[in-house]
Amino acid sequence: MGDNYQLVYTDNGKEVSEEMMNKKDALCIKLVDIFVQELNGTLDVEAKNGNNKFTVHFPIN
């Protein structure tokens, strides 16, 4: 397997629910999903105690 980049974004705004991530109807979730697809990457989301952590893993081309 080749090398990968990892982009991590965290915030302490409104906690992202699992339902919101699955529905993908919020604009911010749609934009992140498109970004990840364009990079041929994957997205991990952690949301707890009012903190959100988005980790995008994508290959180095």
Secondary structure, 3 states (H helix, E strand, C coil): CCCEEEEEEEECCCCCCHHHHHHCCCHHHHHHHHHHHHCCCEEEEEEECCEEEEEEEEECC
